[in-house]
Structures are given as structure tokens and as C-alpha cells.
Amino acid sequence: MTTKKLSEKVPALDIETLIISLIESSLVFLLLAALFIVLIVKAVKIVPQSEKYVIERFGRLRAVLGPGINLIVPFIDRVAHEISILERQLPNASQDAITKDNVLVQVETSVFYRITEPERTVYRIRDVDAAIATTVAGIVRAEIGKMDLDDVQANRAQLITTIKALVEDAVDDWGIEVTRAEILDVNLDQATRDAMLQQLNAERARRAQVTEAEGSKRAVELAADAELYASEQTAKARRILADAEAYATQVVAQAINENGLEAAQYQIALKQVESLNALGAGDGKQTIVVPTQAIEAFGDAFKMLKGRGA
């Protein structure tokens, strides 16, 4: 009876042992699988396109991971810093500055930058934005102090270029690239504005007076040129008339020389008769008083014309 009971208990113990051993082996497998998954997760780092990861090993810089899939040593390497490489804009800052001609101005600036070497940025500077803002403020004050107020207003583009170059040199050790620097506004105090307004009005009045004086001067010059031109044309007309009269006189003298005195008397008689006809050709009744000598001259003229016609 006792032997039978022992034989019945032995198979039951084997089944329990088998189940326990299976469970233990499965648990080990699950633990190994979980450990493998954890190792894979820890070893593989997927970096976004807009970021870079700074990897440290036992507190020291190990590597900088770029965008994409990267592998590290699990539990030894760790991601110490996740740095965005997108372009950033500092908050608009306003600082006072004094120009070379002792004018107090308030300059509003804006700076854009991006991190190009994260390993230098995270280990060489603590507050990047504050450091850049302080650097920009000092450079702006120094550069404006070298210029007069009029130069600041007129050469703003050149001033911006100079400030950008100086800021780039100052932050180069921090692994930062300054992409853009702008001077948004240059404000003046009210007293300076009033003085500049008075100066501007005086300059406008001076220009108006100069313009008016130049206009009057030009009008006088044009009038003188017109008179000179008129005198030249009158002189030319007189010269032409004199040349014509001289030519006519020469022709008459030549005719007299060739035809004798009779030709001259004939011309005179012809002019006298033409004049008499003109006097009598008027409308209405006309009374003409002619001296006796003129009547005798007209008679001689008619005789000469009659003889010439014959």
C-alpha cells in the first residue's frame, strides 16, 4: 500500500518540476529579449534634421551626432545636450549711445544667429543669448561713438555691415554664426529733434532764396541775350539794306555813265510823274497845292517822257 502511494506521487513531482523549469527558462529568455531591446533602444539614436546631439562618456565629450540614425555605446555614452541648429533671433534690444558730436541717441537693434558647432557652444558659454546681446550693445556704442549724427543717419548700411563683422569675430570662439544684424531705429531726444527741425527749416529757406536768386539771374541773362540777338538782327538788316542801296546806287551810276545825263533826268521825271499819280489816285475830291517850280518840273518831265515814247 505504501509503495503504491509513492509510485503515484513521483509522476506528479516530475510534471511540476518540468513546468517550473520551463517557466524559469522562458523567464530567462524574456529577460534576455528585454535586455536586448533595451540595449538596442539605448544604442540607436535618431537625430532630427534641425538638431545635433552632444554625446558624453563619463562626463567627457565623446562625439557630436548629426541628423539621421547614429549608434552609441549603451549605458556608457549618454546624450548630454540636444542643440537646435535652426536660426534664432535675439529679442529686440535698445541701448543708449553718444555720437562723436555729443548727441545722445537710442539705438534699437536686432540680431539673428545659429549654432554651427554645438560642442564649442555648450562648453564655452553658459547663456548664449545674453552674451551675444552684451557683445552687440558694446560694439554698437563703440562704433556710433566714432561717427557724427549725420553720418549715423546717412551711412546706416555701412554701420550695420561693420557691426555684423565685429560681432562675428567676437562670437567665433563660441561656435556661433551671426547671419544678420539690423539697426531698426535711431531715436533722438526731443530737444535734439527740435534743434534739427529748426536747422532743416533754415536750410529749406536758404535753398528757396538761392533758387529764387538763381531764377532772377537767369531771367536777366535771358533778357540780355534776347536784346543782344535783336541788336544783331537789326544790324544785319541794316547792313543788308545798305548793301542793297549801295548796289542800286552803283547800278544808277553805271547807267548814267553809259547813257549820259539824259538817263538820269528820265528816271527823275518818271519818279515825279509816279508821285503825282499817287497823289491824285485818292478817293473823293482832293486839292493839291504845288509850287510853280514843281509844275514846271512836271511839265519838263512830261515832255521828256513824251519824247522818250516817240
Disulfide bonds with the S-S distance in Angstrom:
none
